[in-house]
């Protein structure tokens, strides 16, 4: 290819990868549904989007390092403290049963379905054992199942990737170096354990280097992110040089350690790293799917549909049933776990690398591995994306809609506001620091958060699960301002605070931090004074006329979304909504 063609191919790959993900976000579907057909179409109608031509033999190495970065980022999102003993057992059984049954069933049926030798079928079976958080995560974000189910599926998808990649590498070498594959020999198990040991050792090295750069040198966000990328890529490459695909183990071990070892204090959101991972995912899927030709899909299309049916309707339900038996999962939760096993980026990456290596060695039937894997990825992602939400609703595992409010403060007017929000149909959680304030919250019948909740919430590595909005209304304006800044990244929804007095001389409160509630006139001391003078909160339907002397504080939409009045915008109630008002202080009767 000429320099101009290479330049055009690289630019077009980036544009298609980014545009596909933007379109997917607007359509509220997993990006894979757009990326795979876009890459496939671009590869079919153009001559410039072909990674083997753009990068040549270096493409497989780039894929390996890219997947290592993806798995490191996935590891950063795994909190071991949230993996309770019974959940850990379910995840472990899903991994063991899933790998064994998927490999054995695929290896058994593939020779007859695709007319390929057993050793190539074994390679295909090992490739298809992986799932992946890059596919499972977006589907679960759309479905919003219970936290327990989400945690199980995310852990399974993240951990099965490096395990499947290592087993795939071992199978590849067994297939490529002989005319048959020996299944179940102690030699292969020993090789797997040796690879695992290399990966763990690499992970330890990466953890030490990350501790030195992030804690000892105390690099800032920009240099710290660059250091993380350099360490993960460098250690993963070193591990792969010594032992194929062990770099993926080192990457996920490093991510798990940074996320769970006290002292690293990684922020819950990492904009630059998350952006880079999203770009890598898009580039990989477009590039890999571009290598699949229409002529290679036609002979395997119908058998691949049969294989998808076997994996979805037979293998996965059996695996989930065995893994969740005699656990506290409900019947609906077990069924949903059995209906969620899409294939993702690691399956595509390993299929691309291993099939190309087998084709180069002249192994018959190896050219069918990539198109079959491509069809399984497309079929499972499309099937689960379209059916996961209605299946979750039917099984009763969808998290309840609505707003869960964390109201921070314990003054009498704040407690009364919490009662008003609960009356409006919201799920209200309160927190206060003083014992007498906490007792007052309990007497009001409101749910009281545990004592260390706020300390957890302002931890950079924490994440408040289930809380969709935070209202900071303590009597310390500087605390409200600082907490609103820190908590922005730790909550699914917005963080608001009551306004400080206009003549405030606080350190930070007058200058920064969070959207201000209720506008410039209803600042904190004004609310407290009006309440002390007898003003009370009122909840009424939006269709009723609102007296001019009443102030609108919140609008609760018909779907239970909370829309507060803030300094930056007014909120217009509509038919079917509920409004929370603050009435006037009663005037003294004339003598």
Helices and strands as residue ranges (DSSP letters): H 3-27, H 31-45, H 51-54, G 56-58, H 59-76, G 80-82, H 85-114, H 118-127, H 133-143, H 147-177, H 186-211, I 212-216, H 221-242, H 247-260, H 271-290, H 294-298, H 301-310, I 311-315, H 316-324, H 331-337, H 345-360, H 367-395, E 404-408, H 412-423, E 427-431, H 435-443, E 447-448, H 453-457, E 469-472, H 477-487, G 488-490, E 495-498, E 515-517, H 524-532, E 537-541, E 551-556, E 562-564, E 578-582
